[in-house]
Amino acid sequence: MKVILGMVMSVDGKTTRHNAPDIYHWSSKEDQKHFFSLVEKHDVIVMGRRTYEASRPVIRLTPGKLRLIMTRSPEEFKKEAVPGQLEFTAASPGEIISGLSQKGYSEILLAGGGEINTLFLKENLVNELYLTIEPKVFGLGNPLVAAEALDINLSLESVEKLNIEGTLLLKYSVAS
Ligand SMILES: NC(=O)c1ccc[n+]([C@@H]2O[C@H](COP(=O)([O-])OP(=O)(O)OC[C@H]3O[C@@H](n4cnc5c(N)ncnc54)[C@H](OP(=O)(O)O)[C@@H]3O)[C@@H](O)[C@H]2O)c1
């Protein structure tokens, strides 16, 4: 299973502007286009419950595309769930990956947030990171990963300047 982590952040590594959960007020339209093309390309998108709640207004459920939301209380979301399109799970990253592999999936998009990214990174389950760096400094905001000790080496695969302001799309692979 290939796992691609896709996130946008400020130059100082904040994935939200201060305490506001919505990222679409500050991320560039070029990054939004890039991210929606990633969503298009993937049949499974895994995210944390807080990310789900922040992005719920822009999520359009479609048959054949599964959003898998990690929460310790999946039963609280029973009414919201749409089998095959919007599912809630308390399974660990490893269990999620093996369950999806058994169903025949070969690549998933990991869409944050920091807490869930850390769970996958800690278990060495991320293969690539697509990081968009917006030319902004927020000082305060959510981190790319939770404040836990990690020691992961990356290899830069490509750098693309997405617009005149200097939004950069960095693609890294995780060194084995
Ligand atoms: N800039 C970007 O690209 C980007 C991308 C994604 C998110 N974000 C932002 O990041 C913020 C959310 O990030 P976050 O780190 O606070 O939260 P998160 O990673 O989205 O979700 C955290 C939640 O995941 C669930 N969880 C954690 N560990 C779990 C485990 N072992 N098993 C099952 N479920 C588990 C818990 O849900 P329960 O509390 O329900 O148990 C926890 O509250 C939002 O504001 C969002 O907008 C930004």
The ligand as a MOL file (V3000), in Angstrom:
LIG
                    3D

  0  0  0     0  0            999 V3000
M  V30 BEGIN CTAB
M  V30 COUNTS 48 52 0 0 0
M  V30 BEGIN ATOM
M  V30 1 N -3.2610 22.7340 6.1390 0
M  V30 2 C -3.6390 21.4940 5.8450 0
M  V30 3 O -3.2940 20.9160 4.7950 0
M  V30 4 C -4.5050 20.7480 6.8140 0
M  V30 5 C -4.8240 19.4110 6.5460 0
M  V30 6 C -5.5900 18.7130 7.4810 0
M  V30 7 C -6.0210 19.3480 8.6100 0
M  V30 8 N -5.7280 20.6320 8.8290 0 CHG=1
M  V30 9 C -6.2090 21.3120 10.0420 0
M  V30 10 O -5.7320 20.6110 11.1880 0
M  V30 11 C -6.7060 20.6820 12.2130 0
M  V30 12 C -6.9560 19.2870 12.7650 0
M  V30 13 O -5.7260 18.6650 13.1000 0
M  V30 14 P -5.5740 17.9000 14.5090 0
M  V30 15 O -4.1930 17.3750 14.5820 0
M  V30 16 O -6.0590 18.8180 15.5790 0 CHG=-1
M  V30 17 O -6.6440 16.7350 14.4290 0
M  V30 18 P -6.8220 15.4810 13.4190 0
M  V30 19 O -5.5260 14.7900 13.2490 0
M  V30 20 O -7.5620 15.9140 12.2070 0
M  V30 21 O -7.8430 14.5900 14.2490 0
M  V30 22 C -7.5730 14.2440 15.5820 0
M  V30 23 C -8.6110 13.2550 16.0140 0
M  V30 24 O -8.3170 11.9760 15.4620 0
M  V30 25 C -8.8380 10.9780 16.3120 0
M  V30 26 N -7.7640 10.0910 16.7310 0
M  V30 27 C -6.5580 10.4040 17.2440 0
M  V30 28 N -5.8640 9.2970 17.5520 0
M  V30 29 C -6.6520 8.2600 17.2120 0
M  V30 30 C -6.4880 6.8590 17.2920 0
M  V30 31 N -5.3820 6.3050 17.8060 0
M  V30 32 N -7.4850 6.0790 16.8520 0
M  V30 33 C -8.6230 6.6190 16.3570 0
M  V30 34 N -8.8370 7.9420 16.2640 0
M  V30 35 C -7.8480 8.7500 16.6880 0
M  V30 36 C -9.4200 11.6880 17.5380 0
M  V30 37 O -10.8070 11.8830 17.2660 0
M  V30 38 P -11.9030 11.8070 18.4590 0
M  V30 39 O -11.5930 12.9950 19.3140 0
M  V30 40 O -13.2130 11.8810 17.7520 0
M  V30 41 O -11.6650 10.4980 19.1490 0
M  V30 42 C -8.6860 13.0250 17.5100 0
M  V30 43 O -9.3890 14.0410 18.1580 0
M  V30 44 C -7.9710 21.2780 11.5910 0
M  V30 45 O -8.1060 22.6100 12.0200 0
M  V30 46 C -7.7120 21.2160 10.1020 0
M  V30 47 O -8.2980 22.2720 9.3790 0
M  V30 48 C -4.9680 21.3500 7.9640 0
M  V30 END ATOM
M  V30 BEGIN BOND
M  V30 1 1 1 2
M  V30 2 2 2 3
M  V30 3 1 2 4
M  V30 4 1 4 5
M  V30 5 2 4 48
M  V30 6 2 5 6
M  V30 7 1 6 7
M  V30 8 2 7 8
M  V30 9 1 8 9
M  V30 10 1 8 48
M  V30 11 1 9 10
M  V30 12 1 9 46
M  V30 13 1 10 11
M  V30 14 1 11 12
M  V30 15 1 11 44
M  V30 16 1 12 13
M  V30 17 1 13 14
M  V30 18 2 14 15
M  V30 19 1 14 16
M  V30 20 1 14 17
M  V30 21 1 17 18
M  V30 22 2 18 19
M  V30 23 1 18 20
M  V30 24 1 18 21
M  V30 25 1 21 22
M  V30 26 1 22 23
M  V30 27 1 23 24
M  V30 28 1 23 42
M  V30 29 1 24 25
M  V30 30 1 25 26
M  V30 31 1 25 36
M  V30 32 1 26 27
M  V30 33 1 26 35
M  V30 34 2 27 28
M  V30 35 1 28 29
M  V30 36 1 29 30
M  V30 37 2 29 35
M  V30 38 1 30 31
M  V30 39 2 30 32
M  V30 40 1 32 33
M  V30 41 2 33 34
M  V30 42 1 34 35
M  V30 43 1 36 37
M  V30 44 1 36 42
M  V30 45 1 37 38
M  V30 46 2 38 39
M  V30 47 1 38 40
M  V30 48 1 38 41
M  V30 49 1 42 43
M  V30 50 1 44 45
M  V30 51 1 44 46
M  V30 52 1 46 47
M  V30 END BOND
M  V30 END CTAB
M  END
